[in-house]
Amino acid sequence: MFAACYRVRFARLRLAARGEAPLAIALTSLAFGSLRAAKRRLPHAIVPNMSPESTAAREARAARVVTRLARAYPDARCALEHRNAFELLIATILSAQCTDAKVNEVCAVLFPKYPTAHALAAAELADLEAIVRPTGFYRQKAKSIQAAALGIVENFGGEVPRALEDLITLRGVARKTANVVRGVAFGEPGLAIDTHMQRVNQRLGLVRRDAPEEIERELAALLPPREWTSFTLRTIHHGRVCCDAKKPRCEVCPLAAECPSAGKLASAKSASARAPAKRPTARAPAARARR
């Protein structure tokens, strides 16, 4: 018994070291509990495909997913309104923890007043805070967009750089934002990994990892660079309109034929809807304090 415990423990540590912590936790539940407990431990976005799939088969399936996405959403585009790379960069920074619609409303006020990196870098911070306040975390975002504008002015002559290595030197710009700008504004190949890209591709079984950079590397190995930007935009749109985090519409999903999670997610949703509501338990009356 103790030997088995140690084997499970070491297996869990190996999985955690490889970035597969959810599977590591599920392994422990499977060893010391039940299959049902193991499934509960897995995040809702991950439904592992238990049948092995070769790299060649996964690449072929990824190509079919690309085709189906193109047929379903031929006109998918970036939801952030912009006229140039600078506006897209600032809008993407502001979009953190905020809807694209709200960012578009704020940018309709921000850009007429500060249309260039030079103008934004010289703005009063209090004025920027007042403008971007509706996007949330406004103090931090105001500092980030102004610092990014200052970096563009001081290091790149007032023009947004095209290279990924240059973009991520700007404050508030990580790989996701940099790839959005590269792909949408400059037409360069870019895989922007947001929550939709992570959830949809994990459910499709195209990626195995959780960290955005690791997901980006996995997808880059599966897809040709010419498809990266369009695949990103269409997958994000699909995640918004169909593959919802809590209520995926598997019954109408255009990718269902290529998705190993489709039937499982639909069944889980139906079972959850049929499950009777738990009856509230009566609470014992609190003991009176002694005088």
C-alpha positions, 0 to 999 in steps of 0.5 A: 500500500505504501509503495503504491502511495509513493508511486502515485505521489511521484507520478503526480510530481512529474505531471506537475513539473510538466505543467499538467497540474490539473491532471496530477490532481485528478490522478490522486483522486483516481488513485485514492477516490473514484473516477467521479471524484477525478472528473470533478477535480478537472477544470471545466475547460478540459475534457481529456481524450483518453484514446491516444492520437498520433501527431500526424492524426492531430495535425490532420484534425487541426487542418480540418478544424481550420477548414470548418472554422473558415466555413462557419466564420469567414468574416471574423475580425478583431472586435476592437475598433482601430485605424492603425497599429497604435490605436490597436495596441492601446485598445488591446491593453485597455481590454484586459478584464473589460468587454470589447464594446466598452473599450470601443466606447472609451477609445472613441473619446481617447483617440480624438484627444490623443491620436498619436504616441507623442500626444498620449505620452505628454498627457496629464495622467489624471485626464487619462485616468478619467477617460479610461475609468469605465474599463476598470483598473483605470489607474494601472491602465492609465499608467500602462498606456502612457508608459507604452506610448513613452516607450514607443516615442523614446525607443522606436521614433513614435512608431509601433514596432513590428517585431515581437521582441520589441513589442514586449518591451513596452509596458502592458504588452505581453505576448498576447497583445503583441501577437494581436498587433502583429497579426491584425495591424501588420499582417504578420503571423501571430497566435494570440492566446486568450481565455477563448483560445485556451478553452476551445483548443483544450476541448478540441484536444489540440493542446495539452498544456495550460500556460499561454506560451506553451499553448502557443508553441503547441499550436504553432507546431500544428498549424502553418504560419499563414493560418495563425491570425485567421485561426485566432480570430475565428477561434475567439469568435467561436468561443464567444458565440458557441463554445461558452465556458459554462454553457457550450452549444455542442448541439449546433457546434460546427466543430462537433465532428472534430471535437472529442469533448462535444458529446461529453460536454453536452451530456454533462450539461443535460445531466446537470439540468436534470439533477434535482436541486438540493434541499436547503438544510436547516441550521441549528439555532445559535447558542445564547451567550451566557451572562 
